[in-house]
Amino acid sequence: MIELIGDERLDYLLAEDLRIIQSPTVFSFSLDAVLLSRFAYMPVKKGKVLDLCTGNGIVPLILSTRTKGEITGVEIQERLYHMAVRSIQYNKLENQIHMIHGDLKDIPKKFGNNKFDVVTCNPPYFATTPQKDMQNINEHFAIARHEILCTLDDVIKTCSKLVNQGGKVALVHRPGRLIDIVELMRKYDIEPKRIQFVFPKRGKEANILLIEGIRGGRSDLKLLPPIFVYNEDNEYTPEIRKILYGDKE
């Protein structure tokens, strides 16, 4: 049995046959994190993977089905950190996934530079900080959505320090920040190599950006085929159904 606190619930990750603790009063995972978990390159047999801004552990949990390597998650919000730890324990993944409660900017001091083969991150999307009264309504949401405790520069600089030369860094973000991301990646010696846009449906503007770069890589950018979330009937497309539900209907 797993301890659930307050309004927490235990949700299914159907495609992975795993369970995860969620709560409506903290920032639950979204499709963005699931797409990042499926987009990022993963070493199959061995390697060291780091996930920054890990929230309740959604990305490490999904990545554990794609690699036998060691996975570390970093989360600054204490409640989300404890939810991730308990989800890992429930799924009996303590030997593969390890959680750190702390600020991502401090992680290079803890591990040293050039320690990971892959670094992933689903960072706060909005550069503008919400008004104080909005922050007080739900601090968890504000921190997860806005660059209050870390900026995009902090994220990419930290990724560059932690990833090995030739290692890969994968982010999910908003298309409107594409130029900022590319500029910062190159500033910190990460060469963008793969980009994929996600559209809510055909005929709509993209609202999710997936991007992966290689530290010290040569310039050779590939634009992958787009992903569409909903069809004309506002139902999940087969591609999204497979990502979310696997072979189960």
ABEGO torsion letter per residue (X at the ends): XBBBBEABBBBBBAAAGBBBBBBAABBBBBAAAAAAAAABBBBAABEBBBBBGAEAGAAAAAAAAABABBBBBBBABAAAAAAAAAAAAAAGAAAABBBBBEBAAAAAAAAEBGABABBBBBBBABABBBBAAAAAABAAAAAAABBAABBAAAAAAAAAAABBBGBBBBBBBBAAAAAAAAAAAAAAGBBBABBBBBBABBGBBBABBBBBBBBGBBBBBBBBBBBBABBAAGBBBAAAAAAAAEABX
